[in-house]
């Protein structure tokens, strides 16, 4: 989820027309080929159609994969994206969010603010902080970002596409995106591929009375080296392999993670999301 501008992009995830919410039913199968139902499903997976605040928690390993030597684990991350998604008067939805990411030693699991890059021998300082995300509009036309940022993605401005896989007693929903971000100031082009995967009970998906779904969730991303590594000219890439789930209450997040966030910024998880503009 990723340095500088990628924070805004990732925070928009953990991301015009008229929505007509499906009538409550336990027996009607959700049609993911329908753009409106697919987008409503995305909101139910990532947020809550009712506008309730949600907390998307994730943790996992980040790997360095050079072209000319074996790959290695670099560090772990643990993050939360705090979201609200509200229905607008015209029937579309709008998402506001902020995200916090902490870094951890890949062996001990201790929280860190720096690490020694095994490929360069240099100590890298992390920017440990909580950051507001960007406004996201959601409709049958897809995800739209009104802000003028140098970011292009196959996930934007097209109807939502979710791949459904029969997993026996559960179903799996997949969404992939292929993006390019241009770093302001340097003009560096940073391509990225990401895959969101959700595992859940199909009965929950088809129960449209449920405004929020609570699947197990994974996010895998293939990116260039982080710019703070100073490895822009080195062949290779990074793999971010994160797993997590969504909560309705901040108190349900892992206690050590909550404590670390509060030491960074007291009361951050109780902070209201800004809907002032």
DAHUDA-V631792 format. One line per field, one symbol per residue. phi: phi as a letter, one per 20 degrees, with the letter a starting at -180 (. if undefined). A space follows every 10 residues. Layout:
phi = ???
This chain:
phi = ..dlffffff gff...qcec fffgaedeff efeegffffg fgfffebbff nffccedbbr ddddcffdbf fbfdadccbb decccdfege neccdcbbcc cddcffdenf fccbbeffed meedeeeead cfedfcdcbf eoecdffecf ccbfedmcgf ccedcfdnec dcdcbdbccc cdfgnemfec fbdcceccdb ffffgeeffe fcdcffcccc cdcfggfffm dgeefqbcdd cdcaadcecf fefggffgff ffffbgmffe fffedfc
